[in-house]
């Protein structure tokens, strides 16, 4: 009877230690999950901010100003437009487009 009690006591102690270990692991994994969720929220916020900045950078007015200032471009006007005609298209009367 004493041996049975000792075996049962060891089984209870082993299960108690296992339970403590499982609770510790559970808390550790939960903390990692919370850290990952916080990092995900931070990345989503950064992504939203970058999308807003991207839209602000791509406005037509800004693109036109950069093209004019940095690339020395100017808007096309009839005064500076050169029209090119091809002799074969003029002779064929535009038949190549049919």
C-alpha positions as CSV (number, residue, x, y, z in Angstrom):
1,X,0.0,0.0,0.0
2,X,2.9,2.3,0.8
3,X,4.4,1.8,-2.7
4,X,1.1,2.6,-4.3
5,X,0.9,5.9,-2.3
6,X,4.5,6.8,-3.3
7,X,3.7,6.0,-7.0
8,X,0.5,8.1,-6.9
9,X,2.4,10.9,-5.1
10,X,5.1,10.9,-7.8
11,X,2.4,10.9,-10.5
12,X,0.6,13.9,-8.9
13,X,3.9,15.8,-8.6
14,X,4.8,15.0,-12.2
15,X,1.4,16.1,-13.5
16,X,1.6,19.3,-11.3
17,X,5.1,20.1,-12.7
18,X,3.8,19.4,-16.2
19,X,0.8,21.7,-15.7
20,X,3.1,24.5,-14.4
21,X,5.3,24.0,-17.5
22,X,2.3,24.1,-19.9
23,X,1.0,27.3,-18.2
24,X,4.4,29.0,-18.6
25,X,4.7,28.0,-22.2
26,X,1.1,29.2,-22.8
27,X,1.9,32.6,-21.3
28,X,5.2,32.9,-23.3
29,X,3.4,32.1,-26.6
30,X,0.6,34.6,-25.7
31,X,3.2,37.3,-25.1
32,X,4.8,36.5,-28.4
33,X,1.4,36.7,-30.1
34,X,0.7,40.1,-28.6
35,X,4.2,41.4,-29.7
36,X,3.5,40.1,-33.2
37,X,0.1,41.8,-33.3
38,X,1.6,45.1,-32.1
39,X,4.3,44.9,-34.7
40,X,1.6,44.1,-37.3
41,X,-0.4,47.2,-36.3
42,X,2.8,49.3,-36.5
43,X,3.6,48.0,-39.9
44,X,0.0,48.7,-41.1
45,X,0.2,52.3,-39.7
46,X,3.5,52.8,-41.5
47,X,2.0,51.4,-44.7
48,X,-1.0,53.7,-44.5
49,X,1.4,56.7,-43.9
50,X,3.5,55.7,-46.9
51,X,0.4,55.4,-49.1
52,X,-0.7,58.9,-48.1
53,X,2.8,60.2,-48.9
54,X,2.8,58.4,-52.2
55,X,-0.5,60.0,-53.2
56,X,0.8,63.4,-52.1
57,X,4.0,62.9,-54.2
58,X,2.1,61.9,-57.3
59,X,-0.2,64.8,-57.6
60,X,-0.4,66.2,-61.1
61,X,0.7,69.7,-60.0
62,X,3.8,68.3,-58.3
63,X,4.7,66.2,-61.2
64,X,4.3,69.1,-63.6
65,X,6.5,71.3,-61.4
66,X,9.2,68.7,-61.1
67,X,9.1,68.1,-64.9
68,X,9.4,71.9,-65.5
69,X,12.1,72.6,-62.8
70,X,14.3,69.5,-62.8
71,X,13.9,68.1,-66.3
72,X,13.5,71.5,-68.1
73,X,10.4,70.3,-69.8
74,X,7.6,72.6,-71.0
75,X,4.0,71.9,-72.0
76,X,3.3,71.2,-75.7
77,X,1.8,74.1,-77.6
78,X,0.9,74.4,-81.2
79,X,3.8,76.9,-81.7
80,X,6.4,74.3,-80.8
81,X,4.6,71.2,-82.1
82,X,6.1,69.6,-85.3
83,X,3.8,67.4,-87.3
84,X,5.3,64.5,-89.2
85,X,3.6,63.0,-92.3
86,X,4.7,59.9,-94.1
87,X,4.7,59.9,-97.9
88,X,3.4,56.4,-98.1
89,X,0.5,57.3,-95.8
90,X,-0.3,60.4,-97.8
91,X,-0.2,58.5,-101.1
92,X,-2.3,55.6,-99.9
93,X,-4.8,58.0,-98.4
94,X,-4.7,56.3,-95.0
95,X,-5.4,52.8,-96.4
96,X,-2.9,51.4,-94.0
97,X,-5.2,52.1,-91.1
98,X,-8.1,50.0,-92.5
